[in-house]
C-alpha cells in the first residue's frame, strides 16, 4: 500500500515530570548561618557555607580535629561559641544546621529553628530537614547540584563524577567573563534574537577551550558585531543523528545541538528520551518519515527547513540512527546549500552498531568477514530494490546488514540463496534496537526465507546476515518461537 503524504505537525514538549525536591540556589553572601555540633560532618557543612560567603556561628562544647582545622582555615568566617546551642541563637540566621545524635534533641532543634522562621537541616536525619544538600560540581559561578532525595547518596556522587568529566575546569573562567560582559550585552543588544545570538556564540567558545588573555576584548568586539547587524540574519540547519533510541548513545555534540535549537524537526523513530534532552523552549515538529505509514513528503520537509532557517532560526533535523545512512541527508544538504543556508552534520550511532554491541559480536571478525555492507531492504514503492547486485552480496566473507527489511525479509533470503549464499548462513533479526523492548531473533538464511523467524513487522527491522552472527544463535533456545521476543530480550 502506498504511503500517503501529510504536513509537518507541531508536537508539544512533554510536561516536567514530578520532582522529589525543587532545586533552589540560595544566596548566602554576607548572611549569618548557625551550626550546632563540632563534629567532622558538621565541619564539611561549615566549609560549604563559608565557601558560599556565609558567616557561621558554631555552637559546640567540644571540637573534632576536622572542625578545629576548618575553623583555622576559615580566616574568621567561623566563630566558635564553646557552649551548647539554645533557642536564642536563631535570630537573624539565614539557615540552621546541626549534627545531633539523639532524636529528642534533634526534634527540639528543628522546632526551634522553624519557630524562628529559619530553614533547618539536621545531618542524616531526614525527618528533621526542610532542605537537603546534594553533590556539587563546582565551576563557580557555574554550580551544578545533584540530588537523589536521600535515596542513594553514592549514586549522586557517581553522577557528580560523570559530570565532572564533561565540564572543563575553564568554565569557571568563562563564567567570570560572562559576569563581566553581561552589562555590556544588556545595554547594547536588544532583547530576544540579538542577545541569544551573542550568548550562543559565547557558549560555543566556552566549550572550545580556556579563554585567551585578551578574551574580554574579543567578546566586546563580538557584541559590537551583533549590535551592528554584521552577523548573518540567516539561521542554520544541523542534521543530528539521534541513534537507535537509547538517549545515552547520543554524542555530546548532539546534546549541545539539541540544547541550542530553536526548532527541532524529528522523525517518528526518535525516542521520547532523546527529545527530553532538547531545550525546553524549542519548538518541536513531527515530520514522520516511516515506511508503510502516512509520512511527510520530503519536499515539504525541505521547504520547512529553508523557511525556518531563512527566518533566522537554528534548526535541528533530528534523524534516527546516523543521518548519513539511509536518512536522505544528501538530498536535504543539497537543497539547503542551493538556498545559501549553512548546514552541518552531527553523526549518530547507527542501528547496526548498536545491534552488534547488544549481541557482543564483531561485524568484521577476521574469522568470518573481510567487509561490512549496509543495504536498503526496500525501494521507494516498498518492494525489494530491483538493482541490487545479489551475486556481489552473496559473499560468505561479507557481513550484510539490511535496513528496513521487515516486509521484504523472505525475498531477501530467497535472492541470496539463489545467488549461492549457503542455507546455513547465520541470521539475526533485530527490532527496536537499544530500547527497553528490544528483541533479537536468531536463525539461518533458510529460516528467514521460510518466514519462521518471528518478529514484529510493524517495528523498525534490522537484518544481520553472515558468519559474524554465528554466536548470536546462542541468545535464546527458542529463537524461532512466536513468543521469542520476550525470551530473546537483550536490553
Secondary structure, DSSP 8 states (H G I E B T S, - for coil): ----EE--EEE--------SS-------TT-EEEEE--SHHHHHHHHHHHHTT-EEEEE-SS--HHHHHHHHHTTTSEEEE-S---GGGGTTEEEEEE--SSHHHHHHHHHHHHHTT-EEEETT-GGGBSS---EEEEETTEEEEE--TTS-HHHHHHHHHHHHHHS-TTHHHHHHHHHHHHHHHHHHS-TTHHHHHHHHHHHHHHTTSS--TTHHHHHHHHHHHHHTT-S-S--EEEEEE-BSS-GGGS-HHHHHHHHH-SEEEE-TTS-HHHHTTS-TTSEEEE----TTS-EE-HHHHHHHHHHHHHTT-EEEEEESB-TTSSS-HHHHHHHHHHTT-EEEEE----HHHHHHHHHT--TT-TTT-SEEEEEES--TTSS--TT--HHHH--TTEEEEEES-TTTHHHHHHHHHHTT--TT-EEEEEESTTSTT-EEEEEEHHHHHHT-S---TTS-EEEEESGGGGGGGGG-TTTTSTTHHHHT---
